[in-house]
Structure formats: C-alpha cells, structure tokens
Amino acid sequence: MRQLFRLTPLERKNWEDNYIADEIKGIHLSPVHESIEKIVAVINRIILPRYCTAVPVKFLVDDNMEKNAFALPYSTVVINRGFIELVQPTWDELAFVIAHESAHIFRLHTVDRPVIDLFHRGLFVDPVNRAAFTVATRRFVSCFVEYDADESAARYLRHCGFDPTAGQRLISKLQQNGVGFWNNLIQGTHPSTSSRINRLRRLTPYLDHKQYAN
C-alpha cells in the first residue's frame, strides 16, 4: 500500500516538468554553461551510483536576475544568471553549488515541503496555530536539510576531485553580498551563513576518515 505522505517519482517528475514550463522563462547560454555541464557530468558519473533510486541530475541556467540557485524535486538543478553574475563563483565554488543542490535531489530533501504541507492539512487546530506550527516545522526541517546538503556537498567535492573547502568560501561570498538575507532572517528557510561556515570548517579535518568516505 502506497504511503499517504510519499510522493512517487512520477508525481515529482510531473510537478517539475510543469514548473519548468510555467516558471523558467529563458535559458541563459554563456561560457559558464559549459563549466556547469562538465561538473554535472562528474557528479553523475561518480556520485549518482551511490544512490540506486536516483536519476541523473540535469541543470538549467535560468535567464533570471534573482540571486538564487535551487533544486527541483525530480532531477533538475536551476542556477539563476543573477546568482552567477553577482557571486562570480570559481570553478570549485560552482561545483559546491551544484553538489549542494544535487544532494537535495539525491537525498530526497526536495519532497519535504510537500509532505509537511500534506501533514498540516490534517491537523485539527485553528488556522493561526496551524500556520505557526507550519512555519516552525518548515524552519526545523529546512535547517536540517541545508546542513545535510552542505555536508554531502563537501563529501561529493572530495570524491570528485574538487576543493572540499570551496563551500566555506562560497557561503562567505553570499554573506558579503547579502545573498540569502531574506531567506535566513524572514522566511527562515536556511540556517545563518555563519553557522553553515562553522559546520563546514569543523567537518573539513574528517573528510578523509572512513565514515565520511562512503
């Protein structure tokens, strides 16, 4: 019997296809497009086999000036042109962005919000308390999955031959440019940049240990 709060791969794929058709208005083609393509190919070749239920990651560079990068729930990583032009990531930092978003897909983080929404619709509480509980739960889950995606990305970079400390530099750039301020302090969808950097810094010495090598 299918679990009530689990989205099937087909449901995730259909939602993603509809989102791309409705929301992704233009694809930005530039030299960075080729760089992303190479990084995605490396991740798919080396990391994908570790996730037997996953499908190869694809990517889109959206011609959108919003400073954002995100994962769709089935197989697509979207990086906005505004993010690339503001942050100007190095090769390794760009690899961290893609690895971080790929981790959301491989580890099924991208289905958490729909599951939370379905769960909360069944709560027999007044709308105000339900809204407050929804925000609190999303905050908790979102912080957890962002930390997990950061750690996974550092491991992916190590396995793929990129600099596993690139995430620390990239997040510092985001902090300096004010990217993520809205998400961190108002929407609460991400932990603070300082806490993410500190966790990655503490992880670095352990990346060669056996427990992180698999």
C-alpha positions as CSV (number, residue, x, y, z in Angstrom):
1,M,0.0,0.0,0.0
2,R,1.4,3.4,-1.0
3,Q,2.3,5.6,1.9
4,L,-0.1,8.6,2.1
5,F,2.7,11.2,2.6
6,R,5.1,9.9,0.0
7,L,5.3,11.5,-3.5
8,T,6.1,9.0,-6.2
9,P,8.9,9.6,-8.7
10,L,6.3,10.2,-11.4
11,E,4.5,12.7,-9.3
12,R,7.8,14.5,-8.6
13,K,8.7,14.5,-12.3
14,N,5.3,15.8,-13.4
15,W,5.4,18.6,-10.9
16,E,9.0,19.5,-12.0
17,D,8.0,19.4,-15.7
18,N,5.1,21.7,-15.1
19,Y,7.2,24.1,-13.0
20,I,9.8,24.4,-15.7
21,A,7.2,25.0,-18.4
22,D,5.5,27.7,-16.3
23,E,8.3,29.4,-14.4
24,I,11.6,29.0,-16.3
25,K,11.2,31.7,-19.0
26,G,14.5,31.8,-20.7
27,I,17.8,29.8,-20.7
28,H,21.0,31.7,-20.3
29,L,23.7,30.4,-22.6
30,S,27.3,31.5,-21.7
31,P,30.7,30.0,-21.1
32,V,29.7,29.1,-17.6
33,H,27.1,26.8,-19.1
34,E,29.8,24.5,-20.4
35,S,31.5,24.5,-17.0
36,I,28.3,23.5,-15.2
37,E,27.8,20.8,-17.8
38,K,31.2,19.3,-17.0
39,I,30.7,19.5,-13.2
40,V,27.3,17.8,-13.5
41,A,28.8,15.1,-15.7
42,V,31.4,14.4,-13.0
43,I,28.8,14.3,-10.2
44,N,26.6,11.9,-12.2
45,R,29.5,9.6,-13.0
46,I,31.0,9.4,-9.5
47,I,28.2,10.2,-7.0
48,L,25.0,9.0,-8.7
49,P,25.9,5.3,-8.5
50,R,25.8,5.6,-4.7
51,Y,22.0,6.4,-4.9
52,C,20.4,3.4,-6.6
53,T,16.9,5.1,-6.7
54,A,18.2,8.4,-8.1
55,V,18.1,9.6,-11.7
56,P,20.9,11.6,-13.4
57,V,20.9,15.3,-12.5
58,K,20.2,17.8,-15.2
59,F,20.7,21.6,-15.0
60,L,19.2,24.8,-16.3
61,V,20.8,28.3,-16.2
62,D,17.7,30.5,-15.9
63,D,17.9,33.9,-17.5
64,N,16.6,35.3,-14.2
65,M,18.3,38.1,-12.3
66,E,17.1,36.9,-8.9
67,K,20.2,35.8,-6.9
68,N,19.2,32.2,-6.4
69,A,20.0,28.6,-7.1
70,F,17.7,25.7,-6.2
71,A,16.8,22.1,-6.8
72,L,13.6,20.9,-8.3
73,P,12.1,17.7,-6.8
74,Y,13.0,15.1,-9.5
75,S,16.3,15.7,-11.3
76,T,16.9,19.4,-12.2
77,V,19.2,22.0,-10.6
78,V,18.4,25.6,-11.6
79,I,21.0,28.3,-11.3
80,N,19.9,31.9,-12.0
81,R,22.0,34.2,-14.0
82,G,21.7,36.9,-11.3
83,F,23.4,34.5,-8.8
84,I,26.3,33.8,-11.2
85,E,26.9,37.4,-12.1
86,L,26.8,38.6,-8.5
87,V,28.8,35.9,-6.8
88,Q,31.1,35.1,-9.8
89,P,32.0,31.7,-8.3
90,T,35.3,30.0,-9.1
91,W,35.3,26.5,-10.6
92,D,35.3,24.8,-7.2
93,E,32.7,27.2,-5.7
94,L,30.4,26.5,-8.7
95,A,30.9,22.8,-8.1
96,F,29.8,23.3,-4.5
97,V,26.6,25.0,-5.6
98,I,25.8,22.1,-8.0
99,A,26.8,19.4,-5.4
100,H,24.7,21.1,-2.7
101,E,21.6,21.2,-4.9
102,S,22.3,17.7,-6.2
103,A,22.4,16.5,-2.6
104,H,18.9,17.9,-2.1
105,I,17.7,15.7,-5.1
106,F,19.7,12.5,-4.3
107,R,18.7,12.6,-0.6
108,L,15.0,13.5,-1.3
109,H,15.1,16.8,0.6
110,T,13.0,18.3,-2.2
111,V,9.9,16.4,-1.2
112,D,10.0,17.6,2.5
113,R,7.9,20.7,2.0
114,P,5.0,19.0,0.1
115,V,5.0,16.3,2.8
116,I,4.8,18.9,5.6
117,D,2.0,20.7,3.8
118,L,0.0,17.5,3.4
119,F,0.5,16.6,7.1
120,H,-0.5,20.0,8.3
121,R,-3.7,20.0,6.3
122,G,-4.9,17.1,8.5
123,L,-4.3,18.9,11.8
124,F,-7.4,19.7,13.7
125,V,-6.3,23.1,15.1
126,D,-7.3,26.6,14.4
127,P,-5.7,28.4,11.4
128,V,-3.5,30.7,13.4
129,N,-1.9,27.8,15.4
130,R,-1.7,25.7,12.3
131,A,0.2,28.4,10.4
132,A,2.6,28.9,13.4
133,F,3.2,25.2,13.6
134,T,3.8,25.0,9.8
135,V,6.4,27.8,9.9
136,A,8.2,26.2,12.9
137,T,8.3,22.8,11.3
138,R,9.5,24.1,8.0
139,R,12.2,26.1,9.8
140,F,13.4,23.0,11.6
141,V,13.3,20.7,8.6
142,S,14.8,23.3,6.3
143,C,17.7,23.9,8.6
144,F,18.4,20.2,8.9
145,V,18.4,19.6,5.2
146,E,20.6,22.6,4.4
147,Y,23.2,21.4,6.9
148,D,22.9,17.9,5.4
149,A,23.3,19.2,1.8
150,D,26.3,21.2,2.8
151,E,28.0,18.2,4.4
152,S,27.1,16.0,1.5
153,A,28.4,18.6,-1.0
154,A,31.7,18.7,0.8
155,R,32.0,14.9,0.5
156,Y,30.9,15.0,-3.1
157,L,33.6,17.6,-3.9
158,R,36.3,15.4,-2.2
159,H,35.2,12.3,-4.2
160,C,35.1,14.3,-7.5
161,G,38.4,15.9,-7.1
162,F,37.3,19.5,-6.3
163,D,38.3,21.5,-3.3
164,P,36.1,20.3,-0.5
165,T,36.6,23.7,1.4
166,A,35.1,25.7,-1.5
167,G,31.7,25.8,0.2
168,Q,33.2,27.9,3.0
169,R,34.4,30.5,0.6
170,L,31.2,30.5,-1.4
171,I,29.0,31.0,1.6
172,S,31.3,33.8,2.8
173,K,30.7,35.4,-0.6
174,L,27.0,35.1,-0.2
175,Q,27.3,36.7,3.3
176,Q,29.3,39.6,1.9
177,N,26.9,40.2,-0.9
178,G,23.8,39.9,1.2
179,V,22.5,36.9,-0.7
180,G,20.2,34.8,1.5
181,F,19.3,37.7,3.9
182,W,15.7,37.3,3.1
183,N,15.7,33.5,3.3
184,N,17.7,33.5,6.6
185,L,16.0,36.1,8.6
186,I,12.5,36.4,7.3
187,Q,11.4,33.2,5.6
188,G,13.7,31.1,7.8
189,T,14.4,28.6,5.0
190,H,18.2,28.5,5.6
191,P,20.4,28.5,8.7
192,S,22.6,31.5,9.2
193,T,25.6,31.8,6.9
194,S,28.0,31.9,9.9
195,S,26.7,28.6,11.3
196,R,26.9,26.9,7.9
197,I,30.5,28.1,7.5
198,N,31.4,26.9,11.0
199,R,29.9,23.5,10.5
200,L,31.8,23.0,7.2
201,R,35.0,24.2,8.9
202,R,34.6,21.6,11.6
203,L,33.9,18.9,9.1
204,T,37.0,19.5,6.9
205,P,39.5,17.6,9.0
206,Y,37.3,14.5,9.0
207,L,36.6,14.3,5.2
208,D,39.3,11.6,4.8
209,H,38.0,9.5,7.6
210,K,36.3,6.2,6.7
211,Q,32.9,7.3,8.0
212,Y,32.9,10.2,5.5
213,A,34.4,8.3,2.6
214,N,31.3,6.3,1.8
